Amino acid sequence: MNQSQNTSFQAGEAKGQTQEKTSQMADKARDTAQSAKESCQEAGQQMKAKAQGAADSMKDSMGMNK
């Protein structure tokens, strides 16, 4: 293999490694975003349940919950 071929091979190898690293980073970012979304949804559900519990408690104390 001459110098030009070797240089070309190394450039191609570096490009492949860069593409793989980029793909891994994109996957990691996607996973992080999905996890954050799920956490927010869970927090929202908890807040909704607490608000509903507070409303029900208020209705009970005022005799409005029949």
HELIX and SHEET records of a PDB file:
HELIX    1   1 GLN A    3  SER A   61  1                                  59    
END                                                                             
